[in-house]
C-alpha cells in the first residue's frame, strides 16, 4: 500500500487536475500507511493533516495485552484470515458464541452498548468513539461503516504496537531513518479521549520531527471530548474538528 498504491494515487490526482502537488487528509491506518509512503520516498505531497496516529504508537493497556499475547498471529495459525464487525442476523453457533463472549469484554461503563456491532468494533480495534459524540443515525449504520479486515493487517499493526513505531511487515526499521522526507507542513489532529491510540502518540511524532526538521512546519490540535473516529464522523465534528483541518489546508494551498 505504502510503496505502490500511494505513488499511483498521487500521480493519478496530479494528472487529472494538472496540479504539481497535492494536500492529504489522512486518518488512522490511512495515516499510518501515508507516513510509511512518505518515509519510503513518496513525492508530490506539499502538506498534510494527519488524524490520530503518525510514526509512533502509544496504545492503552488492553491493546498492549492483546498485541503482547500475539492474538492476531494466533488467529492466523487457527486459520482465521479475516474478521468483521458486521453481525449477521442468521449467524451460525460460532458467531453467536463469539458475540455472547464479547458481552464481558472490558470497556468503560459509560461506553457500554447493547449493540453487538459496537462490541465487535471495540474488540477488533479498541473503543473508537465516544458514544455521546455520535448521532443515532450514525450509530445505527456502524455495521455498514466497518468492513472485512485482513488478519495480516492486524498482525502488522500488532507488531508496530509492540515496537512502538513504524516498521515494515518483517519488523525492520526502514522508515524512521528518513525523517527528513517529512519536512512538509503537517497538522496533527488527536481526540483527547482517544482509547485506540493515546494522544501521546502524535505528540512524540511532532516532537521528533520538530527536532529533526523545522519546528514551525508542525502543529497539533487535541480535540476535547472526542475519541478516535468521531473526530471524522461525530455529530458535531464539522463544528469542533473540521475548522482546524481547513485552517491548515488553506494556509498551505
Secondary structure by P-SEA (a helix, b strand, c coil): ccccaaaaaaaaaaaacccccbbbbbcaaaaaaaaaaaaacccccccbbbcccccbbbbcaaaaaaaaaaaaaaaaaaccccccccccccccaaaaaaaaaacccccccccccccaaaaaaaaacccccccccccaaaaaacccccccccaaaaaaaaaaaaacccccccccccccccccccccbbbbbbbccccccccaaaaaaaaaaaaacccccbbbbbbccccccccccccccccccaaaaaaaaaacc
